[in-house]
Amino acid sequence: MLTLDDITAGYENPEWGGFGYLGARCSALTSTDPDCPPVPDLVAEADAHLLAEANARGWTEADLFDWLDSKRGRWYGDVWFGGSTPEDRKRHLPDLI
């Protein structure tokens, strides 16, 4: 079963290119922009949603990392952290995992 530790381990993976969901997640947690303050609660919600979907699909740690470093993963982060409404998330998230 995949956990939050499997997400955060991606930051240490030498294959991580600095982008994907991991990049969006990092920006969402560390922003110094006063117009876009850090959103740890939203990150926790996005992580929980991702882990539930990944576990339901039977992903391995390798599957998760591949997705975490992908364009689709980045788009997932954009939907969560880019100012989307809950309605936008309901509409777009099923196609991003």
Beta strands, then each sheet from edge to edge (+ up, - down):
end
